[in-house]
Structures are given as structure tokens and as C-alpha cells.
Amino acid sequence: MPMGKGKYDDLCTYVRKAANAKSVILIVFKGEHGDGFSVQATGAVVFHLPKILRETAQQIEDSFIVASKKEGDA
């Protein structure tokens, strides 16, 4: 993971402050500056970030499976 300010760091800061959050993970697809991401997080969140992303990916996949089964029942 790159260290230092990235192309979406200002937007990440805005979101973090607007949400009054301690940590933000921002992923941008086809944005004004292309694809990219920015992370502003506590050390604990950064340490667990790979696990958090894997769990989030699994939840997304599971939701698609559930949705496709419901569509098959219709």
C-alpha cells in the first residue's frame, strides 16, 4: 500500500471529517483522476485491512448468491 498523499487523499479527508469518523477507506472507479484508493485509518484498522477487505468481498459475493436464488424463484 502506498504511503503518503495520493490523488484521492483530499476527498478521503473530506469524507472522514464529514462522517466524523476515525477511519475511512475510499475506493474510486473511473473517477476524475482515474481509478484509485485512499486510506486514512488508525493503526489497528490498517493492520486488519486485508481481513476487512476479504470479509467485505465475501459479503458481496454472498449477497449476489442470495439475490440470484430469489430471481430464480420468481
Residue pairs with C-beta under 8 A, 6 or more apart in sequence:
1 39
1 46
1 49
6 36
6 37
6 38
7 33
7 34
7 36
7 38
8 26
8 28
8 31
8 33
8 36
8 37
8 38
9 38
9 40
11 26
11 28
11 38
12 24
12 26
12 38
12 39
12 40
13 40
15 21
15 24
15 26
16 22
16 23
16 24
16 40
22 41
22 42
22 45
23 39
23 40
23 41
23 42
23 45
24 38
24 39
24 40
24 41
25 37
25 38
25 39
25 41
25 45
25 49
25 52
26 37
26 38
26 39
27 36
27 37
28 35
28 36
28 37
29 35
39 46
39 49
41 49
45 52
